[in-house]
Amino acid sequence: MVPVAERKERMHTVSMPNVLIRDLDPTIHSVLAARAESRGQSLQQYLTSELALIASRPTVPELLAALGERPVSPAISPEAIVAAIREGRADR
């Protein structure tokens, strides 16, 4: 078994994936840097959290695919909907 101190050293040298953005408009960079500063974060921390938020949201095609996988519920007629609304109002 590897001692804890040695494992910690090994973990420190493992690199995480990186992203390089070329040709970023200086104005965009300034806005992002200001937002990071307002949160008390480095630009890297800010961008990492924003990218994590983006990645956590499904894209439209992913959402549509998920909706397509849902079981089809039985169709309800407009008349049944109106009747249910009227019944609910009558109970008030």
C-alpha positions in Angstrom: 0.0 0.0 0.0 1.3 3.5 -0.9 1.7 5.9 2.1 -0.8 8.8 2.3 2.0 11.4 1.9 3.2 9.7 -1.3 -0.4 9.4 -2.7 -1.0 13.1 -2.0 2.2 14.0 -3.9 1.1 11.8 -6.8 -2.3 13.4 -6.9 -0.7 16.9 -7.0 1.2 16.0 -10.1 -1.9 14.7 -12.0 -3.1 17.3 -14.4 -6.7 18.1 -15.0 -8.0 18.6 -18.6 -7.4 22.1 -19.9 -9.2 24.4 -22.3 -7.5 27.1 -24.3 -9.6 29.8 -25.9 -7.9 31.7 -28.7 -8.8 35.0 -30.2 -11.0 36.1 -27.3 -12.1 39.7 -27.6 -10.4 41.8 -25.0 -13.8 43.3 -24.0 -15.2 39.8 -23.2 -12.1 39.0 -21.2 -12.4 42.2 -19.2 -16.1 41.5 -18.5 -15.4 38.0 -17.3 -12.4 39.1 -15.2 -14.6 41.7 -13.5 -17.3 39.2 -12.8 -14.7 36.8 -11.3 -13.3 39.6 -9.2 -16.8 40.6 -8.0 -17.3 37.0 -6.7 -13.8 37.0 -5.1 -12.7 34.3 -7.5 -9.8 34.0 -9.9 -10.8 34.0 -13.6 -10.0 30.3 -13.7 -12.3 29.5 -10.7 -15.1 31.7 -12.2 -14.9 30.1 -15.7 -14.7 26.6 -14.2 -18.0 27.2 -12.2 -19.7 28.8 -15.2 -18.6 25.9 -17.5 -19.9 23.4 -14.9 -23.2 25.2 -14.9 -23.4 25.1 -18.7 -22.5 21.4 -18.7 -25.2 20.6 -16.1 -28.0 21.9 -18.3 -29.3 19.7 -21.1 -29.1 21.0 -24.6 -32.4 21.3 -26.6 -31.6 18.1 -28.5 -30.8 16.3 -25.2 -34.1 17.6 -23.7 -36.1 16.6 -26.7 -34.6 13.1 -26.7 -35.4 12.8 -23.0 -39.0 13.9 -23.6 -39.2 11.4 -26.4 -38.3 8.6 -24.0 -41.1 9.4 -21.6 -44.1 7.0 -21.7 -47.0 8.4 -23.6 -49.9 9.2 -21.3 -53.5 8.5 -22.5 -55.0 11.4 -24.4 -57.4 13.5 -22.6 -60.2 15.2 -24.6 -60.7 18.9 -24.4 -64.2 18.2 -23.1 -62.9 16.1 -20.2 -60.5 19.0 -19.3 -63.4 21.6 -19.4 -65.5 19.2 -17.3 -62.7 18.8 -14.7 -62.3 22.6 -14.5 -66.0 23.2 -14.0 -66.1 20.5 -11.4 -63.2 22.0 -9.5 -64.8 25.5 -9.6 -68.1 24.0 -8.4 -66.4 22.6 -5.3 -65.2 26.1 -4.2 
